[in-house]
Amino acid sequence: MAERVKVWFDPEADYLEVTFSEAPGYMQESENDAVMERVDSDGNLLSFSILGVSQLNKSKPLVAELLSGREGAA
């Protein structure tokens, strides 16, 4: 089954957001200071965002462990 993902980049804010679901949720921190995650009331991952995208080290990938699962996110 295919999943629809929305990717949005704001160059002025240097902000990237990847959205799996438009369901209501709230933002919380991840283990990486540049990455936030949006989760629903059950802790399911709805989206994640990266601040300062242009400042990332281009020689290695950004790695962040998202605290929430994706069950039920649609």
PDB file with SEQRES, HELIX, SHEET and CRYST1 records, atoms N, CA, C and O in Angstrom:
SEQRES   1 A   74  MET ALA GLU ARG VAL LYS VAL TRP PHE ASP PRO GLU ALA          
SEQRES   2 A   74  ASP TYR LEU GLU VAL THR PHE SER GLU ALA PRO GLY TYR          
SEQRES   3 A   74  MET GLN GLU SER GLU ASN ASP ALA VAL MET GLU ARG VAL          
SEQRES   4 A   74  ASP SER ASP GLY ASN LEU LEU SER PHE SER ILE LEU GLY          
SEQRES   5 A   74  VAL SER GLN LEU ASN LYS SER LYS PRO LEU VAL ALA GLU          
SEQRES   6 A   74  LEU LEU SER GLY ARG GLU GLY ALA ALA                          
HELIX    1 AA1 VAL A   53  GLN A   55  5                                   3    
SHEET    1 AA1 5 LYS A   6  ASP A  10  0                                        
SHEET    2 AA1 5 TYR A  15  THR A  19 -1                                        
SHEET    3 AA1 5 LEU A  45  LEU A  51 -1                                        
SHEET    4 AA1 5 VAL A  35  VAL A  39 -1                                        
SHEET    5 AA1 5 TYR A  26  GLU A  29 -1                                        
CRYST1    1.000    1.000    1.000  90.00  90.00  90.00 P 1           1          
ATOM      1  N   MET A   1       0.836  -1.177   0.000  1.00  0.00           N  
ATOM      2  CA  MET A   1       0.000   0.000   0.000  1.00  0.00           C  
ATOM      3  C   MET A   1       0.890   1.252   0.000  1.00  0.00           C  
ATOM      4  O   MET A   1       1.814   1.361   0.806  1.00  0.00           O  
ATOM      5  N   ALA A   2       0.613   2.170  -0.885  1.00  0.00           N  
ATOM      6  CA  ALA A   2       1.379   3.402  -0.984  1.00  0.00           C  
ATOM      7  C   ALA A   2       0.951   4.376   0.102  1.00  0.00           C  
ATOM      8  O   ALA A   2      -0.219   4.425   0.482  1.00  0.00           O  
ATOM      9  N   GLU A   3       1.904   5.146   0.592  1.00  0.00           N  
ATOM     10  CA  GLU A   3       1.608   6.196   1.555  1.00  0.00           C  
ATOM     11  C   GLU A   3       1.879   7.533   0.903  1.00  0.00           C  
ATOM     12  O   GLU A   3       2.833   7.681   0.140  1.00  0.00           O  
ATOM     13  N   ARG A   4       1.050   8.491   1.202  1.00  0.00           N  
ATOM     14  CA  ARG A   4       1.249   9.837   0.691  1.00  0.00           C  
ATOM     15  C   ARG A   4       2.052  10.629   1.712  1.00  0.00           C  
ATOM     16  O   ARG A   4       1.725  10.641   2.899  1.00  0.00           O  
ATOM     17  N   VAL A   5       3.094  11.284   1.246  1.00  0.00           N  
ATOM     18  CA  VAL A   5       3.963  12.085   2.098  1.00  0.00           C  
ATOM     19  C   VAL A   5       4.045  13.479   1.503  1.00  0.00           C  
ATOM     20  O   VAL A   5       4.234  13.630   0.296  1.00  0.00           O  
ATOM     21  N   LYS A   6       3.904  14.498   2.339  1.00  0.00           N  
ATOM     22  CA  LYS A   6       4.033  15.881   1.884  1.00  0.00           C  
ATOM     23  C   LYS A   6       5.367  16.429   2.395  1.00  0.00           C  
ATOM     24  O   LYS A   6       5.656  16.368   3.590  1.00  0.00           O  
ATOM     25  N   VAL A   7       6.170  16.960   1.482  1.00  0.00           N  
ATOM     26  CA  VAL A   7       7.453  17.562   1.842  1.00  0.00           C  
ATOM     27  C   VAL A   7       7.375  19.043   1.515  1.00  0.00           C  
ATOM     28  O   VAL A   7       7.019  19.421   0.399  1.00  0.00           O  
ATOM     29  N   TRP A   8       7.708  19.877   2.487  1.00  0.00           N  
ATOM     30  CA  TRP A   8       7.632  21.315   2.315  1.00  0.00           C  
ATOM     31  C   TRP A   8       8.936  21.940   2.782  1.00  0.00           C  
ATOM     32  O   TRP A   8       9.432  21.615   3.861  1.00  0.00           O  
ATOM     33  N   PHE A   9       9.496  22.839   1.970  1.00  0.00           N  
ATOM     34  CA  PHE A   9      10.735  23.533   2.327  1.00  0.00           C  
ATOM     35  C   PHE A   9      10.502  25.030   2.238  1.00  0.00           C  
ATOM     36  O   PHE A   9       9.996  25.534   1.236  1.00  0.00           O  
ATOM     37  N   ASP A  10      10.875  25.734   3.294  1.00  0.00           N  
ATOM     38  CA  ASP A  10      10.797  27.197   3.322  1.00  0.00           C  
ATOM     39  C   ASP A  10      12.227  27.716   3.302  1.00  0.00           C  
ATOM     40  O   ASP A  10      12.899  27.688   4.333  1.00  0.00           O  
ATOM     41  N   PRO A  11      12.718  28.195   2.145  1.00  0.00           N  
ATOM     42  CA  PRO A  11      14.114  28.627   2.058  1.00  0.00           C  
ATOM     43  C   PRO A  11      14.423  29.846   2.927  1.00  0.00           C  
ATOM     44  O   PRO A  11      15.540  29.984   3.425  1.00  0.00           O  
ATOM     45  N   GLU A  12      13.450  30.722   3.110  1.00  0.00           N  
ATOM     46  CA  GLU A  12      13.679  31.907   3.934  1.00  0.00           C  
ATOM     47  C   GLU A  12      13.911  31.534   5.399  1.00  0.00           C  
ATOM     48  O   GLU A  12      14.765  32.118   6.065  1.00  0.00           O  
ATOM     49  N   ALA A  13      13.153  30.566   5.890  1.00  0.00           N  
ATOM     50  CA  ALA A  13      13.295  30.106   7.274  1.00  0.00           C  
ATOM     51  C   ALA A  13      14.323  28.981   7.391  1.00  0.00           C  
ATOM     52  O   ALA A  13      14.703  28.601   8.499  1.00  0.00           O  
ATOM     53  N   ASP A  14      14.777  28.444   6.244  1.00  0.00           N  
ATOM     54  CA  ASP A  14      15.721  27.322   6.211  1.00  0.00           C  
ATOM     55  C   ASP A  14      15.145  26.131   6.986  1.00  0.00           C  
ATOM     56  O   ASP A  14      15.791  25.568   7.870  1.00  0.00           O  
ATOM     57  N   TYR A  15      13.912  25.769   6.625  1.00  0.00           N  
ATOM     58  CA  TYR A  15      13.083  24.827   7.370  1.00  0.00           C  
ATOM     59  C   TYR A  15      12.496  23.802   6.410  1.00  0.00           C  
ATOM     60  O   TYR A  15      11.935  24.169   5.378  1.00  0.00           O  
ATOM     61  N   LEU A  16      12.620  22.520   6.740  1.00  0.00           N  
ATOM     62  CA  LEU A  16      12.060  21.429   5.948  1.00  0.00           C  
ATOM     63  C   LEU A  16      11.088  20.657   6.824  1.00  0.00           C  
ATOM     64  O   LEU A  16      11.392  20.344   7.975  1.00  0.00           O  
ATOM     65  N   GLU A  17       9.905  20.346   6.269  1.00  0.00           N  
ATOM     66  CA  GLU A  17       8.941  19.541   7.004  1.00  0.00           C  
ATOM     67  C   GLU A  17       8.467  18.386   6.124  1.00  0.00           C  
ATOM     68  O   GLU A  17       8.167  18.569   4.944  1.00  0.00           O  
ATOM     69  N   VAL A  18       8.404  17.197   6.718  1.00  0.00           N  
ATOM     70  CA  VAL A  18       7.893  16.001   6.048  1.00  0.00           C  
ATOM     71  C   VAL A  18       6.670  15.557   6.838  1.00  0.00           C  
ATOM     72  O   VAL A  18       6.768  15.232   8.021  1.00  0.00           O  
ATOM     73  N   THR A  19       5.499  15.545   6.165  1.00  0.00           N  
ATOM     74  CA  THR A  19       4.232  15.249   6.820  1.00  0.00           C  
ATOM     75  C   THR A  19       3.654  13.946   6.307  1.00  0.00           C  
ATOM     76  O   THR A  19       3.504  13.753   5.101  1.00  0.00           O  
ATOM     77  N   PHE A  20       3.329  13.052   7.233  1.00  0.00           N  
ATOM     78  CA  PHE A  20       2.697  11.774   6.918  1.00  0.00           C  
ATOM     79  C   PHE A  20       1.187  11.850   7.095  1.00  0.00           C  
ATOM     80  O   PHE A  20       0.447  11.128   6.426  1.00  0.00           O  
ATOM     81  N   SER A  21       0.721  12.722   7.996  1.00  0.00           N  
ATOM     82  CA  SER A  21      -0.701  12.834   8.301  1.00  0.00           C  
ATOM     83  C   SER A  21      -1.014  14.263   8.718  1.00  0.00           C  
ATOM     84  O   SER A  21      -0.210  14.911   9.389  1.00  0.00           O  
ATOM     85  N   GLU A  22      -2.192  14.757   8.318  1.00  0.00           N  
ATOM     86  CA  GLU A  22      -2.648  16.097   8.696  1.00  0.00           C  
ATOM     87  C   GLU A  22      -3.471  16.069   9.989  1.00  0.00           C  
ATOM     88  O   GLU A  22      -4.055  17.084  10.368  1.00  0.00           O  
ATOM     89  N   ALA A  23      -3.523  14.928  10.662  1.00  0.00           N  
ATOM     90  CA  ALA A  23      -4.289  14.797  11.902  1.00  0.00           C  
ATOM     91  C   ALA A  23      -3.769  15.781  12.955  1.00  0.00           C  
ATOM     92  O   ALA A  23      -2.600  16.164  12.915  1.00  0.00           O  
ATOM     93  N   PRO A  24      -4.618  16.189  13.887  1.00  0.00           N  
ATOM     94  CA  PRO A  24      -4.175  17.091  14.960  1.00  0.00           C  
ATOM     95  C   PRO A  24      -3.072  16.446  15.796  1.00  0.00           C  
ATOM     96  O   PRO A  24      -3.072  15.237  16.029  1.00  0.00           O  
ATOM     97  N   GLY A  25      -2.145  17.269  16.233  1.00  0.00           N  
ATOM     98  CA  GLY A  25      -1.056  16.756  17.057  1.00  0.00           C  
ATOM     99  C   GLY A  25      -0.286  17.884  17.709  1.00  0.00           C  
ATOM    100  O   GLY A  25      -0.694  19.044  17.654  1.00  0.00           O  
ATOM    101  N   TYR A  26       0.819  17.539  18.321  1.00  0.00           N  
ATOM    102  CA  TYR A  26       1.660  18.532  18.987  1.00  0.00           C  
ATOM    103  C   TYR A  26       3.122  18.227  18.694  1.00  0.00           C  
ATOM    104  O   TYR A  26       3.488  17.091  18.391  1.00  0.00           O  
ATOM    105  N   MET A  27       3.954  19.266  18.790  1.00  0.00           N  
ATOM    106  CA  MET A  27       5.387  19.141  18.515  1.00  0.00           C  
ATOM    107  C   MET A  27       6.120  18.698  19.775  1.00  0.00           C  
ATOM    108  O   MET A  27       5.762  19.074  20.891  1.00  0.00           O  
ATOM    109  N   GLN A  28       7.153  17.891  19.565  1.00  0.00           N  
ATOM    110  CA  GLN A  28       8.033  17.517  20.675  1.00  0.00           C  
ATOM    111  C   GLN A  28       9.451  17.379  20.136  1.00  0.00           C  
ATOM    112  O   GLN A  28       9.661  17.179  18.940  1.00  0.00           O  
ATOM    113  N   GLU A  29      10.415  17.489  21.037  1.00  0.00           N  
ATOM    114  CA  GLU A  29      11.822  17.412  20.665  1.00  0.00           C  
ATOM    115  C   GLU A  29      12.216  15.985  20.304  1.00  0.00           C  
ATOM    116  O   GLU A  29      11.590  15.018  20.738  1.00  0.00           O  
ATOM    117  N   SER A  30      13.271  15.879  19.497  1.00  0.00           N  
ATOM    118  CA  SER A  30      13.893  14.586  19.222  1.00  0.00           C  
ATOM    119  C   SER A  30      15.278  14.618  19.870  1.00  0.00           C  
ATOM    120  O   SER A  30      15.634  15.589  20.538  1.00  0.00           O  
ATOM    121  N   GLU A  31      16.046  13.564  19.671  1.00  0.00           N  
ATOM    122  CA  GLU A  31      17.396  13.528  20.247  1.00  0.00           C  
ATOM    123  C   GLU A  31      18.346  14.495  19.543  1.00  0.00           C  
ATOM    124  O   GLU A  31      19.415  14.796  20.072  1.00  0.00           O  
ATOM    125  N   ASN A  32      17.974  14.988  18.356  1.00  0.00           N  
ATOM    126  CA  ASN A  32      18.797  15.925  17.594  1.00  0.00           C  
ATOM    127  C   ASN A  32      18.174  17.316  17.722  1.00  0.00           C  
ATOM    128  O   ASN A  32      16.981  17.489  17.473  1.00  0.00           O  
ATOM    129  N   ASP A  33      18.979  18.303  18.110  1.00  0.00           N  
ATOM    130  CA  ASP A  33      18.463  19.662  18.328  1.00  0.00           C  
ATOM    131  C   ASP A  33      17.822  20.279  17.091  1.00  0.00           C  
ATOM    132  O   ASP A  33      16.964  21.152  17.222  1.00  0.00           O  
ATOM    133  N   ALA A  34      18.211  19.853  15.903  1.00  0.00           N  
ATOM    134  CA  ALA A  34      17.677  20.414  14.659  1.00  0.00           C  
ATOM    135  C   ALA A  34      16.362  19.775  14.242  1.00  0.00           C  
ATOM    136  O   ALA A  34      15.699  20.277  13.335  1.00  0.00           O  
ATOM    137  N   VAL A  35      15.971  18.688  14.877  1.00  0.00           N  
ATOM    138  CA  VAL A  35      14.808  17.912  14.437  1.00  0.00           C  
ATOM    139  C   VAL A  35      13.713  17.935  15.513  1.00  0.00           C  
ATOM    140  O   VAL A  35      13.959  17.677  16.691  1.00  0.00           O  
ATOM    141  N   MET A  36      12.487  18.258  15.054  1.00  0.00           N  
ATOM    142  CA  MET A  36      11.308  18.182  15.914  1.00  0.00           C  
ATOM    143  C   MET A  36      10.358  17.173  15.284  1.00  0.00           C  
ATOM    144  O   MET A  36      10.389  16.950  14.074  1.00  0.00           O  
ATOM    145  N   GLU A  37       9.522  16.571  16.103  1.00  0.00           N  
ATOM    146  CA  GLU A  37       8.517  15.657  15.578  1.00  0.00           C  
ATOM    147  C   GLU A  37       7.141  16.094  16.055  1.00  0.00           C  
ATOM    148  O   GLU A  37       6.988  16.623  17.156  1.00  0.00           O  
ATOM    149  N   ARG A  38       6.135  15.865  15.204  1.00  0.00           N  
ATOM    150  CA  ARG A  38       4.749  16.149  15.570  1.00  0.00           C  
ATOM    151  C   ARG A  38       4.049  14.812  15.729  1.00  0.00           C  
ATOM    152  O   ARG A  38       4.084  13.969  14.833  1.00  0.00           O  
ATOM    153  N   VAL A  39       3.414  14.626  16.874  1.00  0.00           N  
ATOM    154  CA  VAL A  39       2.763  13.359  17.199  1.00  0.00           C  
ATOM    155  C   VAL A  39       1.314  13.601  17.596  1.00  0.00           C  
ATOM    156  O   VAL A  39       0.935  14.709  17.974  1.00  0.00           O  
ATOM    157  N   ASP A  40       0.507  12.540  17.502  1.00  0.00           N  
ATOM    158  CA  ASP A  40      -0.879  12.646  17.952  1.00  0.00           C  
ATOM    159  C   ASP A  40      -0.956  12.287  19.437  1.00  0.00           C  
ATOM    160  O   ASP A  40       0.069  12.027  20.067  1.00  0.00           O  
ATOM    161  N   SER A  41      -2.156  12.272  19.990  1.00  0.00           N  
ATOM    162  CA  SER A  41      -2.320  12.024  21.428  1.00  0.00           C  
ATOM    163  C   SER A  41      -1.914  10.607  21.829  1.00  0.00           C  
ATOM    164  O   SER A  41      -1.677  10.346  23.009  1.00  0.00           O  
ATOM    165  N   ASP A  42      -1.830   9.683  20.860  1.00  0.00           N  
ATOM    166  CA  ASP A  42      -1.380   8.314  21.147  1.00  0.00           C  
ATOM    167  C   ASP A  42       0.119   8.133  20.933  1.00  0.00           C  
ATOM    168  O   ASP A  42       0.644   7.038  21.135  1.00  0.00           O  
ATOM    169  N   GLY A  43       0.812   9.198  20.524  1.00  0.00           N  
ATOM    170  CA  GLY A  43       2.248   9.121  20.306  1.00  0.00           C  
ATOM    171  C   GLY A  43       2.655   8.674  18.913  1.00  0.00           C  
ATOM    172  O   GLY A  43       3.833   8.415  18.666  1.00  0.00           O  
ATOM    173  N   ASN A  44       1.692   8.579  17.996  1.00  0.00           N  
ATOM    174  CA  ASN A  44       2.009   8.194  16.623  1.00  0.00           C  
ATOM    175  C   ASN A  44       2.623   9.365  15.867  1.00  0.00           C  
ATOM    176  O   ASN A  44       2.150  10.496  15.987  1.00  0.00           O  
ATOM    177  N   LEU A  45       3.653   9.111  15.103  1.00  0.00           N  
ATOM    178  CA  LEU A  45       4.353  10.144  14.349  1.00  0.00           C  
ATOM    179  C   LEU A  45       3.483  10.656  13.206  1.00  0.00           C  
ATOM    180  O   LEU A  45       3.007   9.878  12.379  1.00  0.00           O  
ATOM    181  N   LEU A  46       3.280  11.980  13.168  1.00  0.00           N  
ATOM    182  CA  LEU A  46       2.508  12.618  12.114  1.00  0.00           C  
ATOM    183  C   LEU A  46       3.406  13.346  11.123  1.00  0.00           C  
ATOM    184  O   LEU A  46       3.117  13.385   9.927  1.00  0.00           O  
ATOM    185  N   SER A  47       4.502  13.924  11.624  1.00  0.00           N  
ATOM    186  CA  SER A  47       5.443  14.637  10.772  1.00  0.00           C  
ATOM    187  C   SER A  47       6.736  14.863  11.539  1.00  0.00           C  
ATOM    188  O   SER A  47       6.808  14.667  12.752  1.00  0.00           O  
ATOM    189  N   PHE A  48       7.755  15.283  10.797  1.00  0.00           N  
ATOM    190  CA  PHE A  48       8.974  15.740  11.444  1.00  0.00           C  
ATOM    191  C   PHE A  48       9.486  16.943  10.672  1.00  0.00           C  
ATOM    192  O   PHE A  48       9.192  17.105   9.488  1.00  0.00           O  
ATOM    193  N   SER A  49      10.254  17.784  11.351  1.00  0.00           N  
ATOM    194  CA  SER A  49      10.787  18.983  10.715  1.00  0.00           C  
ATOM    195  C   SER A  49      12.260  19.130  11.071  1.00  0.00           C  
ATOM    196  O   SER A  49      12.723  18.672  12.115  1.00  0.00           O  
ATOM    197  N   ILE A  50      12.979  19.787  10.161  1.00  0.00           N  
ATOM    198  CA  ILE A  50      14.412  20.023  10.334  1.00  0.00           C  
ATOM    199  C   ILE A  50      14.652  21.508  10.162  1.00  0.00           C  
ATOM    200  O   ILE A  50      14.284  22.088   9.140  1.00  0.00           O  
ATOM    201  N   LEU A  51      15.262  22.119  11.147  1.00  0.00           N  
ATOM    202  CA  LEU A  51      15.590  23.535  11.113  1.00  0.00           C  
ATOM    203  C   LEU A  51      17.064  23.696  10.756  1.00  0.00           C  
ATOM    204  O   LEU A  51      17.905  22.929  11.223  1.00  0.00           O  
ATOM    205  N   GLY A  52      17.374  24.685   9.937  1.00  0.00           N  
ATOM    206  CA  GLY A  52      18.761  24.932   9.544  1.00  0.00           C  
ATOM    207  C   GLY A  52      19.263  23.933   8.513  1.00  0.00           C  
ATOM    208  O   GLY A  52      20.409  23.488   8.579  1.00  0.00           O  
ATOM    209  N   VAL A  53      18.415  23.586   7.571  1.00  0.00           N  
ATOM    210  CA  VAL A  53      18.752  22.565   6.575  1.00  0.00           C  
ATOM    211  C   VAL A  53      20.027  22.912   5.817  1.00  0.00           C  
ATOM    212  O   VAL A  53      20.859  22.035   5.584  1.00  0.00           O  
ATOM    213  N   SER A  54      20.195  24.158   5.431  1.00  0.00           N  
ATOM    214  CA  SER A  54      21.370  24.536   4.633  1.00  0.00           C  
ATOM    215  C   SER A  54      22.665  24.465   5.439  1.00  0.00           C  
ATOM    216  O   SER A  54      23.753  24.464   4.864  1.00  0.00           O  
ATOM    217  N   GLN A  55      22.556  24.406   6.749  1.00  0.00           N  
ATOM    218  CA  GLN A  55      23.740  24.352   7.607  1.00  0.00           C  
ATOM    219  C   GLN A  55      24.209  22.927   7.896  1.00  0.00           C  
ATOM    220  O   GLN A  55      25.220  22.727   8.569  1.00  0.00           O  
ATOM    221  N   LEU A  56      23.475  21.940   7.388  1.00  0.00           N  
ATOM    222  CA  LEU A  56      23.850  20.551   7.649  1.00  0.00           C  
ATOM    223  C   LEU A  56      25.181  20.226   6.993  1.00  0.00           C  
ATOM    224  O   LEU A  56      25.520  20.769   5.941  1.00  0.00           O  
ATOM    225  N   ASN A  57      25.924  19.340   7.621  1.00  0.00           N  
ATOM    226  CA  ASN A  57      27.196  18.883   7.080  1.00  0.00           C  
ATOM    227  C   ASN A  57      26.917  18.067   5.822  1.00  0.00           C  
ATOM    228  O   ASN A  57      26.237  17.042   5.870  1.00  0.00           O  
ATOM    229  N   LYS A  58      27.445  18.533   4.708  1.00  0.00           N  
ATOM    230  CA  LYS A  58      27.157  17.884   3.430  1.00  0.00           C  
ATOM    231  C   LYS A  58      27.936  16.589   3.218  1.00  0.00           C  
ATOM    232  O   LYS A  58      27.647  15.842   2.283  1.00  0.00           O  
ATOM    233  N   SER A  59      28.912  16.316   4.070  1.00  0.00           N  
ATOM    234  CA  SER A  59      29.715  15.099   3.898  1.00  0.00           C  
ATOM    235  C   SER A  59      29.169  13.904   4.668  1.00  0.00           C  
ATOM    236  O   SER A  59      29.656  12.786   4.498  1.00  0.00           O  
ATOM    237  N   LYS A  60      28.160  14.125   5.515  1.00  0.00           N  
ATOM    238  CA  LYS A  60      27.553  13.003   6.235  1.00  0.00           C  
ATOM    239  C   LYS A  60      26.077  13.272   6.452  1.00  0.00           C  
ATOM    240  O   LYS A  60      25.670  14.431   6.535  1.00  0.00           O  
ATOM    241  N   PRO A  61      25.266  12.227   6.544  1.00  0.00           N  
ATOM    242  CA  PRO A  61      23.822  12.422   6.688  1.00  0.00           C  
ATOM    243  C   PRO A  61      23.443  12.882   8.097  1.00  0.00           C  
ATOM    244  O   PRO A  61      24.151  12.620   9.070  1.00  0.00           O  
ATOM    245  N   LEU A  62      22.322  13.564   8.174  1.00  0.00           N  
ATOM    246  CA  LEU A  62      21.725  13.901   9.467  1.00  0.00           C  
ATOM    247  C   LEU A  62      21.057  12.638   9.986  1.00  0.00           C  
ATOM    248  O   LEU A  62      20.275  12.013   9.269  1.00  0.00           O  
ATOM    249  N   VAL A  63      21.351  12.257  11.211  1.00  0.00           N  
ATOM    250  CA  VAL A  63      20.749  11.066  11.807  1.00  0.00           C  
ATOM    251  C   VAL A  63      19.986  11.501  13.052  1.00  0.00           C  
ATOM    252  O   VAL A  63      20.533  12.172  13.927  1.00  0.00           O  
ATOM    253  N   ALA A  64      18.725  11.114  13.119  1.00  0.00           N  
ATOM    254  CA  ALA A  64      17.908  11.408  14.294  1.00  0.00           C  
ATOM    255  C   ALA A  64      16.982  10.232  14.527  1.00  0.00           C  
ATOM    256  O   ALA A  64      16.323   9.754  13.603  1.00  0.00           O  
ATOM    257  N   GLU A  65      16.935   9.776  15.750  1.00  0.00           N  
ATOM    258  CA  GLU A  65      16.005   8.706  16.104  1.00  0.00           C  
ATOM    259  C   GLU A  65      14.715   9.361  16.564  1.00  0.00           C  
ATOM    260  O   GLU A  65      14.685  10.039  17.591  1.00  0.00           O  
ATOM    261  N   LEU A  66      13.647   9.155  15.799  1.00  0.00           N  
ATOM    262  CA  LEU A  66      12.361   9.729  16.170  1.00  0.00           C  
ATOM    263  C   LEU A  66      11.754   8.862  17.260  1.00  0.00           C  
ATOM    264  O   LEU A  66      11.735   7.636  17.157  1.00  0.00           O  
ATOM    265  N   LEU A  67      11.262   9.506  18.299  1.00  0.00           N  
ATOM    266  CA  LEU A  67      10.803   8.799  19.494  1.00  0.00           C  
ATOM    267  C   LEU A  67       9.499   8.064  19.288  1.00  0.00           C  
ATOM    268  O   LEU A  67       9.205   7.118  20.019  1.00  0.00           O  
ATOM    269  N   SER A  68       8.717   8.469  18.324  1.00  0.00           N  
ATOM    270  CA  SER A  68       7.381   7.925  18.142  1.00  0.00           C  
ATOM    271  C   SER A  68       7.346   6.869  17.050  1.00  0.00           C  
ATOM    272  O   SER A  68       8.173   6.860  16.138  1.00  0.00           O  
ATOM    273  N   GLY A  69       6.364   5.976  17.168  1.00  0.00           N  
ATOM    274  CA  GLY A  69       6.116   5.015  16.115  1.00  0.00           C  
ATOM    275  C   GLY A  69       5.241   5.631  15.049  1.00  0.00           C  
ATOM    276  O   GLY A  69       4.743   6.742  15.227  1.00  0.00           O  
ATOM    277  N   ARG A  70       5.043   4.933  13.944  1.00  0.00           N  
ATOM    278  CA  ARG A  70       4.200   5.459  12.885  1.00  0.00           C  
ATOM    279  C   ARG A  70       2.899   4.701  12.794  1.00  0.00           C  
ATOM    280  O   ARG A  70       2.151   4.920  11.842  1.00  0.00           O  
ATOM    281  N   GLU A  71       2.582   3.819  13.731  1.00  0.00           N  
ATOM    282  CA  GLU A  71       1.330   3.079  13.671  1.00  0.00           C  
ATOM    283  C   GLU A  71       0.165   4.042  13.664  1.00  0.00           C  
ATOM    284  O   GLU A  71       0.122   4.993  14.444  1.00  0.00           O  
ATOM    285  N   GLY A  72      -0.770   3.790  12.783  1.00  0.00           N  
ATOM    286  CA  GLY A  72      -1.978   4.596  12.759  1.00  0.00           C  
ATOM    287  C   GLY A  72      -1.845   5.926  12.052  1.00  0.00           C  
ATOM    288  O   GLY A  72      -2.860   6.578  11.805  1.00  0.00           O  
ATOM    289  N   ALA A  73      -0.642   6.360  11.712  1.00  0.00           N  
ATOM    290  CA  ALA A  73      -0.477   7.614  10.998  1.00  0.00           C  
ATOM    291  C   ALA A  73      -0.884   7.405   9.561  1.00  0.00           C  
ATOM    292  O   ALA A  73      -0.328   6.550   8.871  1.00  0.00           O  
ATOM    293  N   ALA A  74      -1.838   8.170   9.108  1.00  0.00           N  
ATOM    294  CA  ALA A  74      -2.292   8.052   7.715  1.00  0.00           C  
ATOM    295  C   ALA A  74      -2.725   9.382   7.185  1.00  0.00           C  
ATOM    296  O   ALA A  74      -3.139   9.482   6.030  1.00  0.00           O  
TER     297      ALA A  74                                                      
END                                                                             
